[in-house]
Amino acid sequence: MRYKEIFFLALLILIVLYEPFFLNKAFFYGDMGRYFYPIKHLTLSFIKEGIFLLWNPYLFCGTPLLANPQSQILYPPSILLYIAGPCLGLNLFIFFHLLLAGFSTYLLARQMGLEHPSSFLACLVYTFSGWLISTIDILIAFSSSAWIPIIFYLWLRSVSSLRYTIWTGIAIGLQILAGEPLISYATILLLVIHSIYLIFSERRYYQSRKLILVVLIGIAITLFQLIPFLQLALESTRLSHKVHSTSWSFSPFEMTRFIIPSAFGNPIGATHEVTTLFGGQSWLKSPYLGIIPFLLILLAFKERKPPFFLLSLVIFLLFSFGGYTPIYKFIQSLPFFSLLRYPVKFISIFTLIGAILSGFGFSILIKKRNSSFFFIPFLLVLGLAFFLFLSKDIIISNLKMDDATSSVWVANLLQDTIFISIILFGAGILFFIKEKIKNSIFVLALFLLVLFDLFFFQKRILLTTEPEIFQFETKNIKFLKEKEDRLYISPLIMEKSIAQKGSSHEESFMKNLICLAPNLGLIHKISYCQGYDPIIMRDPSYIIWLINTDHLSRTFHLLSLINARYIISETRIDIEQFKFIFQDGERGPFLYENISFLPRAFFVQKKRVVPNRMKILEEMADPGFNPREEVILEEEPIKNQNAKCKMQNAKSKIHIRSILRSNNPKCKIIKYEPNRVVIDVDTASDGFLFLSDAYYPEWRAYVNGKKTKLYRANYCFRAVQLKEGKHTVEFKYLPRTFIIGLIGSLISLVIMGIGVTIYPSEVKQQPGKKGIHCKIIFEENEQLSIN
């Protein structure tokens, strides 16, 4: 790619991102504001304090953070956030990935034999596609998608080079670190399909071995992320909740959005109901590639060039249909596939292939000089516009929704069809006068039409606002930000916060902020009992489920157990244990204090051993269970390890409240850091120190500097056995899975570095043998062939 083209691409990206870069705006819609910004702000705040954030103590009573690939903590481009801060850093992060996506798409198109103009068109289509622009607010999908073209480019080069095989594996590793498993899976699936294609078309059987090597390299260099993630996945709800494997499927009828973006309504606009009414999904806001590129893709299909990409386009489109097609049931039998979520994400591969095919279509069209190519579609779309204009009242009256929404939708359809008609008419005129103008002017004018088309529609889904919105302190935030105890959000508010409505997206965001919906309080280090995350630890979620499925008058003892001192509720709560504090505005939520709450750490004398985990939940759900007086363990404590405990039998009826008062055990948290908790305990009796932080196998406990057994207590929390006296108890989190993975990754990187240095970049073709340089050559009047 020439420097002027790189500069032009960077300039176009800055034009698209002019609000964040030049007007000091911030992306905030959807997961960007609710998940990614708070997590990255929290991570950055601890990095400034010199703390490497392995564990997040502010959600779900504690949860692994590094192990969750969505955090992107060790994803190399995240360095931009650590250097420039969350707002500017996120903008630079997005700019980098758009530039990477465009530059590598250009390289891929050139590798396939396309000329500079056709390659640059493919670059523009993918960079500013509906898929990439839509996923900006879902950073892991966005950043993972940016690596797809460079991976496939390196893969094509690897056919004749072991060095490029290693680079392909490294690129896959970077994509894995970007955090979206399904897109990495889909990318590898694309390489599998290409390997099968080479085996059947050219008998390149060795390609399957290279594919295995590529995948192994990608896995090897990311072991420090994959091994902790695998452990977290086994402890999460992912294994039991497989319904998401077919949810958010791309409806076959939504293919109309490739031609008219508003055909299924606007998933983030006033016509959101239309999307639901017609059976569409709202995860992907726009699959639009541009009307001119779409027609060029159809031309490539008509000419059947190139066959591999035509086949792949159909395959990944079928994959994206998910539950709408019977073939998906067979696909789910593939390894690990049933654990992946949202089939619509396969549109990522479809989009890249579509962009490349549009480049091929452009090359075909230039050589055929078909001046009428755009006029027939122009007449069809213009006819649709006239039909909508004449029959809009009939359409509005027959839709099963309110007339206001119907009117907006029909108006949007009419506007879009007229705009697309203008684009097609302009393209038709350009081809009609092509022979009378310079070729460079013709190409530039066509590119401007494509960009104008894409910018017009993609601007709708690029939502920004003032960055101060993240730092705005509501009445609840001002009260809670200095408090150390946890906050519990009522189920109704949790449910509403997912699809909060307002007259604008800023108003919806502010409503969530007033309710302190997870994870917005992370910016102020407010601790939640719940949280918002696609990977949730299974056991703590069951405790919240117990609390939510019964009346708070019967489950307040569980709220007390998990240190839930404050409760935000949509409605008033009339329970003796809850003290009303204030209401945030006339229509805002109610804040209560649980006066019976238990501290984060406390000492308990009595224990009960219940080996059956379901039985433990039943015992804890009983309102008679008093967590202040006894702790439920899953195994008998080790005798004489740290204590000479004379524990009472589970059926004992001895009343010990007076003993507790006389002993007056003291527990004081000295340090409470994300990866380390230090507690001083002074007790006159033997017993257990209970900590209402989530139990996780990688936590270690030390009593007076000596390692001791950490027990899973009260189903999913932590307890340490102590004898009478003064003790310093320390909990440390430095996962062995991370250390083992890091060592494995470093060794793999050293081997990769040696391999890249030793092996040549290209393997010379031997005389008399079929060429093995995997390059798709386009020649005028000849079929595309892989030589």
C-alpha angles and dihedrals in degrees: 000000000000120000093245091054092049089049091048091049092049090049092051091050090052089051090054090046096040094121095057094040103036105022096040094240127153133216109244110153121121119331093358092070099028102042119005101043095048093046093047092045090052092047092050093048091057093043087057087054090052094253120131104215109231097148130036109215094180100072132057091357085297131332137185112270107178090047089058106083090204089074090065089202095150097031102122098229088057085081085082090066094046091053103037101030130246100296104041090029092057091049091051089045091055093044091052094052095046089051090047091049093049097042094048093045088056091050091049093051091048091048087056092056101260118146123244098268094047091045092050091049090054088048092053094046094053097039094053098030121135089247097058096039091046093053097051088099089050096059099186093054091044097049094041090052091054090065097053098086096045090049092053091044091054089044091057089049091048091065088081101024135057089199090061089046088061092046090051090055091049091051090051088051091054090049090052090052089052085074112234108115097188094054091049088048091049091049092053088046088056089054090048091053090048091050091051089048092053092047093053098037101039106011092242096159093163089068091079089059091051090051091054089049092050093051092045091051091050091051095042096055092047099047090115087065102031099051095052089043092052090052091049091048090054090052094045137084091253094093093053100037107064097149090097091065090085102024118107092031117171106248115228087230089060088073084088085074088069086069104028114021094203095051090109095033126257110297091207099035141069091288096059089122090064090062091055094041093057094045096255129145125242100202093089108049096196136004091184117143098175127272095256094050090046091056090046089054089054089050091053088052091050091052091040093230124176102008099200093055093044089054093046092049091057094044096053093043088055090048090054091056088070111168092014092073130054090221090073091069088061091045090054089064089070115105113286090348095120090061092059122095137220114016090208087080089076085076084081092073091038089056095052092047090047090052092052091046090051087058090052090046090052091053091050093048094049092053094045094047091211102176094180095055095103100035098075093052087045091056092046094051092043089051089052089052091053090047091053091047093051098041103033094112092053092048093049094049093050099048116101096234138072117298093240093060091042091051092051092049095049090046090052091049091051092048093048095048092050091049093048089048089056091050092050092046090051091050091049092051091049092055091044092057096034094113092053098055135055116274092236091054091048093051092045092049092050092048090051090053090052092047093046089052094048095042092049094056101031092053088072092065098043099091118181136167141174110303090225088077089080092055096044110125116216123196090265092050094050090052098043105035094086095042120103099199124090132268124223120204118208116245092244093057091045090053095046094047092065092063102017112175131211142145088271137012090252090056091050090050091050091051089055090047092052089051089045089230112193126298100014094088092063089085087065094036094247112166118232131199087209134029148185115257138125090228111056125173109248103222100051089046089059091056090052088046090055090051094047098047096060136045114280090238087069099038103039088104088065091049088052090049094056092049093252099163096158130048128193113201136179090218137033118278119216103196125128094227093056120079117202112233106174146308117246100230130327093292098026129108126279121247119211136180120224100222091191094056119136123227120257089256128026140156124251127188101192125069135184126197117217112169094189110083095202089051089055090057090050091050092048093048089059108101087221092068109108111196091189092064103039143018124214116223131188095218139030111268118249109261121236094001099117101338145044091214123181095198120188123243119261090246095047115131097193111133109228104175091104090050091051091052093050093046091044095191113208124213119181125178105224097178129013110183129154094257100025137045123185121191131181114214127191115182136160093209142044119265145103134305106221122202118189093215117116116272115240126173094237095062116101128201129210129188114202089341096310122112114248137179117279112214128209100236132188090006101297112013136088133265135173125200115236138180124219117289139051119323141171110217119195128191116198131188116199105136116225087208088063094047093048091046092047092053090048092049093049092050090048092050091052091051091047091050091052090047094050090049098046104041121072120248092236134027112227115239113247117232115260095017129107113267114263100191102118101221125136107223122204116204128175114258091005134100119255109257137181107230 
